[in-house]
Amino acid sequence: MNNKSKQTFNNSEIAGFSNKKRGNFSGKLGFVLAAAGSAVGLGNLWRFPYLAARYGGGIFIFCYVLLAVLFGLSLLMLEISIGRYTGKSVIGAFTTLNKKFKWFGYACVIVPLIIVPYYCVIGGWVVKYGFSYIVGAEGLIGPNATDATIISFFKTFISDPWQPLIFFLVFAVSTIVIVALGVQKGIEKMSKILMPALAIIAVFLMVYVAFQPGALSGWYYALVPDFSKFSFSTVLGALGQLFYSLSIGMCIMITYGSYMKKDVKITSSSTQIAICDSAFALVAALIVMPAVFAFGDPAIFITPDGRGPSLMFVQLANVFNALPGGRIIGVVFFVLVFFAAVTSSVSLVESIVAVLCESGKMKRITACFIVFGAILVLGVLSSLGFGLLSGVSLNYNGSTMSILDMFDFLANNILMPIVAIITCVIAGWLIDKNILPKEIGIDKKKGASLYFNIIIKYVAPICILLILITGLFITL
């Protein structure tokens, strides 16, 4: 790298932190809770338990934790350090690293722009179910509720032209209001309230389910590794879940990193974020898996009905109906899911709003209105994809995708891995190799710096490429 390029980095670092109009987290606690809130989302609650159950329980969780330590932490530190080093949102961050990368910043912001509208649609479903458990909706709760009525309740709701839109709006407005309040008064304050509440509710549900007859079988399956069930699919499944769970490739950690104060250690903060995320994923597995073992059929996890919306809104509804005090547990569970969903949706919206405020020179409230408009347009399409627009679908790899599924596939299976690979290539090969290790605080630790550079230059791109290929062509 020539002297001119190095000088650009130094000037950019100063410029990035001279903008006093930018918000910042008040300290380490605010940053960690906000970033952990982003990582803890719907994927922990319906994807992790399903994958853990399908790929051997304890051996899957063992692989997940091992990969989080060996692989996930480096990726997390990479994105956070890019954000804090430049002090800018994703477009400004990559432009600061090198003006040639400005196009990539624009490409990155497409990811949260695609994800957040359909995420708000599913968030609306969560609000609907929480409300339904509170009022005791017929067909979902009570002695007359059966597997057939619970399935019918879900299908009738999502195919209705108006109900899903109303609840979608409730969730979307909640998200936008929090983001509009700003970094400290909105995002950080919300995180300091919701994350502890999330932890308390999750632990309560885990303990409650653990004392149900038959639940210990689920605990044993989840916590005791059976190495005879180890396979390449187990590793790929754990790797893919880790990648999505830590919010890699979504602009979020770069954005949040740009709000991080210089005196906060990236190494310890990243470790705490990963621990929070992994702990919540494990607790979620110890809620869902023992509950299904006790009151359902564990074989459901190897079928399409044992994952995603079907797991949460149909299979678990059946379990709650069989649980003692199931209606109350249903209310508590969907409050938990709402908290997890809204902390993640807020981070997605913030990553877009930050770009509009910085690159578009907009006021935060104006940027929020524009993002809300985009959420409405794309979210309505996703919502109506199960009703008025149900005829719009795509047949791919043996399955039929709704509009929501298409957005999810495009973002999660294609764009996020590509963004992550290019980020690693830029950081590992196209900028000075000492810049980010210095920002992280490991530049004087030769072993740690060497390990970080090896992961970013070689290991991560290959692993993420495997995730991309698997997501495109292989059904695990």
Buried (B, 14 or more C-beta within 10 A) or exposed (E): BEEEEEEBBEEBBEBBBEEEEBBBBBEBBBBBBBBBBBBBBBBBBBBBBBBBBBBBBBBBBBBBBBBBEEBBBBBBBBBBBBBBBBBBBBBBBBBBBBEEBBEBBBBBBBBBBBBBBBBBBBBBBBBBBBBBBBEEBEBBBEEEBEEEBBBEBBEEBBBBEEBBBEBBBBBBEBBBBBBBBBBBEBBBBBBBEBBEEBBEBBBBBBEBBBEBEEBBBBBBBBBEBBEEEBBEBBBBBBBBBBBBBBBBBBBBBBBBBBBBBEEBEBBEBBBBBBBBBBBBBBBBBBBBBBBBBBBBEBEBBEEEBBBBBBBBBBBBBBBBBEBEEBBBBBBBBBBBBBBBBBBBBBBBBBBBBBBBBBBEEBEBBBBBEBBBEBBBEBBBBBBBBBBEBEEEBEEEEEEEBBBBBBBBBBBBBBBBBBBBBBBBBBBBEEBEBEBBBBBBBBBEBEEBBEBBBEBBBEBBBEBBBBBBEBBEEEEB
